[in-house]
Amino acid sequence: MENHQATPSAPATHRCWFKPSLEGKRANQKTVSGTCTRKRPPRVTYTDGTNVDQAVALAKDADVAVVVLASTSREGIDRATLALDQSEVAAAVGAAQRSTIVIVAAPGQFLAKPWEGNVSTLVAVGMSGQEQGNAVTEVLFDGPDAHAAGCPCGRIPYTLPNVENETQFPASAYPGINNEAYYSEKLEIGYRWYTAHGVKPAYAFGAGLTYTTFAFSDLKVSGADADGVPSGATVVVHNTGERSGRAVGQLYIKYPEASGEPPLQLRGFGSAVIEPAASTTLTFKLDAQAFSIWDVESHEWALQHGTFVLSAGSASDNLSTHATIQL
């Protein structure tokens, strides 16, 4: 970050170099390229991480350390590992500075262990494009746009494993043998494998934090057609913290055992910004397909019958309220 002092011909300007070009990115007269406007802009010192000792020394002298990690990824090739480039920098800096934020830019799952145990905050931004720097700045400095949206509020759309190949893919499944791959995992993809095998992931599908906490309760099923299929479900979400924030709720269904489905199947999600000590109701739409499986012989959806358990919460491993129906 550079602080440009005011001159008789120009006002003071704060520039934050989160991207290669400032062209057309002026936020206001005194701020360019996503800098958060403050009376005393923070002093930011940068190192590229190639010298780990230098990064550690800077971190020790700082109030907060921010480490940006990424994966080497491009179209046309598979990643050789889920480990992130320069992850050793995060481990060393986190060990030296308790207030360390790690920002991860990766197209999918990645390994956060062992360095995540040393850091205070992990921000997974995916592959979020040219405005990634501005978005991260807005969240880190609690900018007005992020605050109004109840952010940070993102939830990861995948499961983060503890180790490489935790789901035990054989070579015949990936990368394949003689240019042939066998889908031996069947329906146990992502969170479904973890729930089916009782393995606790590093971070579950749907995991994510904000600056407050929420409690989910009173899951109810509503409406019914001629076959008894409900048209929707609702869950009450209460803000148990001291700040407003965006709650993101998920609805899962457990099928009758005879259906042969994984233990949990995501069937809906919704979100709302909730003020401190307030509550709101999230609504999930349901239909016959939500309680069906694909019949490979008839090539159509087949409604299942038996006892279904519906569960709601903030992530696949944090489902706190349940309802049971019979079809």
C-alpha positions as CSV (number, residue, x, y, z in Angstrom):
1,M,0.0,0.0,0.0
2,E,1.2,3.5,-0.8
3,N,0.2,6.7,1.0
4,H,0.4,9.7,-1.4
5,Q,0.6,13.0,0.6
6,A,-1.6,16.0,-0.3
7,T,0.0,18.7,-2.4
8,P,-1.4,22.2,-3.3
9,S,-2.6,20.7,-6.6
10,A,-3.8,17.2,-5.5
11,P,-5.6,15.8,-2.5
12,A,-4.1,12.9,-0.4
13,T,-4.6,9.5,-2.1
14,H,-4.3,6.0,-0.7
15,R,-3.5,3.3,-3.2
16,C,-3.8,-0.4,-2.6
17,W,-2.0,-2.6,-5.1
18,F,-4.2,-5.7,-5.2
19,K,-4.3,-5.9,-9.0
20,P,-2.0,-4.9,-11.9
21,S,-4.0,-2.0,-13.2
22,L,-5.7,1.0,-11.7
23,E,-7.3,2.1,-14.9
24,G,-11.0,3.0,-14.4
25,K,-11.1,1.7,-10.9
26,R,-11.4,4.9,-8.9
27,A,-13.8,4.5,-6.0
28,N,-13.8,8.2,-5.0
29,Q,-11.6,11.3,-5.2
30,K,-9.3,10.2,-2.4
31,T,-9.2,6.5,-2.9
32,V,-8.3,4.3,-5.8
33,S,-8.5,0.5,-6.5
34,G,-10.4,-0.7,-3.6
35,T,-8.7,0.9,-0.6
36,C,-10.9,1.1,2.5
37,T,-11.2,4.8,3.4
38,R,-9.9,5.3,7.0
39,K,-8.7,8.3,9.0
40,R,-5.4,6.5,9.4
41,P,-4.8,4.1,6.6
42,P,-2.9,0.9,7.8
43,R,0.7,0.6,6.9
44,V,1.2,-2.5,4.7
45,T,4.6,-4.1,4.1
46,Y,4.8,-6.6,1.3
47,T,7.1,-9.6,0.6
48,D,6.6,-12.2,-2.1
49,G,7.3,-15.1,0.3
50,T,10.3,-16.5,-1.5
51,N,12.4,-15.7,1.6
52,V,10.5,-17.4,4.5
53,D,12.8,-15.9,7.1
54,Q,12.0,-12.4,5.8
55,A,8.3,-13.1,5.9
56,V,8.5,-14.3,9.5
57,A,10.5,-11.2,10.5
58,L,7.9,-8.9,9.0
59,A,5.0,-10.9,10.6
60,K,6.6,-10.6,14.0
61,D,6.8,-6.8,13.6
62,A,3.2,-6.5,12.4
63,D,-0.2,-6.3,14.1
64,V,-1.7,-8.7,11.5
65,A,-0.1,-10.9,8.9
66,V,-1.9,-11.7,5.6
67,V,-0.6,-14.6,3.6
68,V,-2.0,-15.3,0.1
69,L,-1.8,-18.9,-1.1
70,A,-2.8,-20.3,-4.5
71,S,-2.7,-23.5,-6.5
72,T,-0.9,-24.0,-9.8
73,S,-4.0,-24.6,-12.0
74,R,-5.0,-24.1,-15.6
75,E,-7.4,-25.7,-18.1
76,G,-6.4,-28.9,-19.7
77,I,-4.4,-30.5,-16.8
78,D,-5.3,-32.0,-13.5
79,R,-3.6,-30.6,-10.3
80,A,-0.8,-33.0,-9.2
81,T,-1.6,-32.3,-5.5
82,L,-4.2,-30.6,-3.3
83,A,-1.4,-28.9,-1.4
84,L,-1.0,-25.1,-2.1
85,D,2.0,-23.4,-3.4
86,Q,4.2,-21.8,-0.7
87,S,2.1,-23.4,2.1
88,E,5.3,-23.5,4.2
89,V,5.1,-19.7,4.4
90,A,1.7,-19.9,6.0
91,A,3.0,-22.4,8.5
92,A,6.0,-20.3,9.5
93,V,4.2,-17.0,9.6
94,G,1.3,-18.4,11.5
95,A,3.7,-19.8,14.1
96,A,5.4,-16.4,14.5
97,Q,2.2,-14.2,14.5
98,R,-1.0,-15.4,16.1
99,S,-3.1,-12.9,14.1
100,T,-2.4,-14.4,10.7
101,I,-5.0,-14.4,8.0
102,V,-4.6,-16.9,5.1
103,I,-6.3,-16.1,1.8
104,V,-6.6,-19.1,-0.5
105,A,-7.3,-18.7,-4.2
106,A,-7.9,-22.2,-5.7
107,P,-10.4,-23.7,-8.1
108,G,-11.6,-26.4,-5.7
109,Q,-10.5,-28.4,-2.7
110,F,-7.2,-27.8,-1.1
111,L,-5.2,-29.1,1.9
112,A,-5.3,-26.7,4.9
113,K,-3.4,-29.0,7.2
114,P,-1.0,-28.7,9.0
115,W,-0.7,-24.9,8.7
116,E,-4.3,-24.0,9.4
117,G,-3.7,-24.9,13.1
118,N,-1.3,-21.9,13.3
119,V,-3.5,-19.2,11.8
120,S,-6.5,-17.3,13.1
121,T,-8.5,-16.9,9.9
122,L,-8.8,-18.8,6.7
123,V,-10.5,-17.0,3.7
124,A,-11.3,-19.2,0.7
125,V,-12.0,-17.0,-2.3
126,G,-12.1,-19.6,-5.1
127,M,-11.1,-18.3,-8.5
128,S,-13.0,-15.0,-8.2
129,G,-11.6,-13.0,-11.1
130,Q,-10.1,-9.6,-11.6
131,E,-12.1,-8.0,-8.7
132,Q,-10.7,-10.6,-6.2
133,G,-8.4,-8.0,-4.6
134,N,-11.2,-5.5,-4.1
135,A,-13.6,-8.1,-2.7
136,V,-11.0,-9.4,-0.2
137,T,-10.1,-5.9,0.9
138,E,-13.8,-5.1,1.5
139,V,-14.2,-8.2,3.7
140,L,-11.0,-7.8,5.6
141,F,-11.6,-4.2,6.5
142,D,-15.4,-4.6,7.0
143,G,-16.2,-2.2,4.2
144,P,-19.7,-0.8,3.9
145,D,-20.8,-3.0,1.1
146,A,-19.6,-6.2,2.8
147,H,-21.2,-5.1,6.1
148,A,-24.5,-4.3,4.5
149,A,-24.6,-7.7,2.9
150,G,-23.9,-9.4,6.2
151,C,-20.4,-10.5,5.0
152,P,-18.2,-12.4,5.4
153,C,-20.9,-14.9,4.7
154,G,-19.6,-17.4,2.1
155,R,-19.9,-21.1,2.5
156,I,-17.6,-23.6,0.8
157,P,-19.4,-25.6,-1.9
158,Y,-17.2,-28.7,-1.4
159,T,-15.6,-30.7,1.4
160,L,-12.0,-30.0,2.5
161,P,-10.1,-33.3,3.2
162,N,-7.6,-33.9,5.9
163,V,-5.1,-35.6,3.6
164,E,-4.5,-36.4,0.0
165,N,-7.0,-39.0,-1.4
166,E,-8.9,-39.3,1.8
167,T,-11.8,-40.8,0.0
168,Q,-9.5,-43.7,-1.1
169,F,-9.9,-43.4,-4.9
170,P,-8.1,-46.4,-6.5
171,A,-6.0,-45.9,-9.6
172,S,-8.8,-47.5,-11.7
173,A,-11.1,-44.6,-10.7
174,Y,-8.5,-41.8,-11.0
175,P,-6.4,-41.2,-13.1
176,G,-7.7,-44.4,-14.7
177,I,-6.0,-47.4,-16.4
178,N,-5.4,-47.6,-20.2
179,N,-7.5,-44.4,-20.7
180,E,-10.5,-45.9,-18.9
181,A,-11.9,-44.7,-15.5
182,Y,-14.3,-46.7,-13.4
183,Y,-16.8,-44.8,-11.3
184,S,-16.5,-47.2,-8.3
185,E,-17.4,-44.5,-5.8
186,K,-21.0,-44.7,-7.2
187,L,-23.1,-42.1,-5.3
188,E,-20.5,-41.4,-2.5
189,I,-19.2,-38.1,-3.8
190,G,-18.0,-35.3,-1.5
191,Y,-19.9,-34.9,1.7
192,R,-21.9,-38.1,0.9
193,W,-18.7,-40.2,1.3
194,Y,-17.8,-38.5,4.6
195,T,-21.2,-39.1,6.1
196,A,-21.4,-42.7,4.8
197,H,-18.0,-43.6,6.3
198,G,-18.2,-41.6,9.5
199,V,-15.1,-39.5,8.7
200,K,-14.8,-36.0,10.0
201,P,-13.3,-33.7,7.3
202,A,-11.1,-30.8,7.8
203,Y,-14.0,-28.5,6.8
204,A,-17.5,-29.8,5.9
205,F,-19.6,-29.0,2.9
206,G,-21.2,-25.6,3.6
207,A,-18.8,-24.6,6.4
208,G,-18.2,-20.9,6.9
209,L,-18.1,-18.2,9.5
210,T,-19.3,-14.7,9.9
211,Y,-19.0,-12.1,12.7
212,T,-21.8,-13.6,14.7
213,T,-23.4,-16.9,15.5
214,F,-26.7,-18.6,14.7
215,A,-29.0,-21.3,16.1
216,F,-31.3,-23.4,13.9
217,S,-34.5,-24.8,15.4
218,D,-38.1,-25.8,14.8
219,L,-37.8,-27.5,11.4
220,K,-41.3,-28.1,10.0
221,V,-42.7,-29.7,6.8
222,S,-45.7,-28.2,5.1
223,G,-48.2,-29.0,2.4
224,A,-48.9,-32.4,0.8
225,D,-50.0,-33.6,-2.6
226,A,-52.1,-36.7,-3.3
227,D,-49.1,-38.9,-2.6
228,G,-48.3,-37.1,0.7
229,V,-45.3,-35.4,-0.8
230,P,-44.7,-32.1,1.1
231,S,-44.4,-28.8,-0.9
232,G,-41.9,-27.2,1.4
233,A,-40.1,-27.0,4.7
234,T,-39.2,-24.1,7.1
235,V,-36.6,-23.6,9.8
236,V,-36.2,-20.8,12.4
237,V,-32.8,-19.2,12.6
238,H,-31.9,-17.0,15.6
239,N,-28.9,-14.6,15.7
240,T,-27.3,-15.5,19.0
241,G,-24.4,-13.0,18.6
242,E,-23.9,-9.3,19.0
243,R,-23.6,-8.2,15.4
244,S,-25.8,-8.5,12.3
245,G,-24.8,-11.2,9.9
246,R,-26.0,-13.4,7.0
247,A,-27.2,-16.9,8.0
248,V,-27.0,-19.6,5.4
249,G,-29.2,-22.6,6.1
250,Q,-29.1,-26.0,4.4
251,L,-31.8,-28.7,4.2
252,Y,-30.9,-32.4,3.8
253,I,-32.9,-35.6,3.4
254,K,-32.2,-39.1,4.6
255,Y,-33.9,-41.7,2.5
256,P,-35.3,-45.0,3.6
257,E,-32.5,-47.6,3.8
258,A,-34.1,-49.7,1.0
259,S,-33.6,-46.8,-1.5
260,G,-29.8,-47.4,-1.4
261,E,-29.0,-43.7,-1.2
262,P,-26.1,-42.1,0.8
263,P,-27.0,-41.1,4.3
264,L,-27.5,-37.4,3.4
265,Q,-28.7,-35.6,0.3
266,L,-28.8,-31.9,0.0
267,R,-32.3,-30.7,-1.0
268,G,-32.2,-26.9,-0.5
269,F,-30.5,-23.9,0.9
270,G,-31.4,-20.3,1.7
271,S,-30.0,-17.2,3.4
272,A,-31.0,-14.0,5.2
273,V,-29.4,-11.1,7.0
274,I,-30.4,-11.2,10.7
275,E,-30.0,-8.5,13.3
276,P,-28.6,-9.4,16.8
277,A,-31.1,-11.2,19.0
278,A,-33.6,-11.4,16.1
279,S,-35.0,-14.5,14.3
280,T,-36.2,-15.2,10.8
281,T,-37.7,-18.2,9.0
282,L,-36.0,-19.8,6.0
283,T,-38.2,-21.6,3.5
284,F,-37.1,-24.5,1.3
285,K,-39.2,-25.7,-1.7
286,L,-39.8,-29.4,-2.1
287,D,-41.5,-31.6,-4.7
288,A,-41.7,-35.3,-5.6
289,Q,-38.3,-35.3,-7.2
290,A,-36.8,-34.4,-3.8
291,F,-38.0,-37.8,-2.6
292,S,-37.2,-39.8,-5.7
293,I,-34.3,-41.7,-7.2
294,W,-33.3,-42.2,-10.8
295,D,-34.5,-45.6,-12.1
296,V,-31.8,-46.7,-14.6
297,E,-34.2,-49.3,-16.1
298,S,-37.2,-47.1,-16.7
299,H,-35.1,-43.9,-17.2
300,E,-37.3,-41.8,-15.0
301,W,-37.6,-40.5,-11.5
302,A,-39.1,-43.1,-9.1
303,L,-40.8,-41.8,-5.9
304,Q,-39.6,-43.7,-2.9
305,H,-41.7,-44.9,0.0
306,G,-40.9,-45.3,3.7
307,T,-39.6,-43.0,6.4
308,F,-37.7,-39.9,5.5
309,V,-35.7,-37.8,7.9
310,L,-35.3,-34.1,7.1
311,S,-32.4,-32.2,8.8
312,A,-31.5,-28.5,8.7
313,G,-28.4,-26.5,9.9
314,S,-25.4,-24.5,8.8
315,A,-23.3,-27.3,7.2
316,S,-23.4,-31.0,6.4
317,D,-21.8,-31.8,9.8
318,N,-23.8,-29.3,11.8
319,L,-27.5,-30.2,11.5
320,S,-29.3,-29.4,14.7
321,T,-33.1,-29.7,13.9
322,H,-35.0,-32.6,12.4
323,A,-38.4,-33.7,11.1
324,T,-39.7,-37.1,10.0
325,I,-42.3,-37.9,7.4
326,Q,-43.8,-41.1,6.0
327,L,-44.5,-41.6,2.3
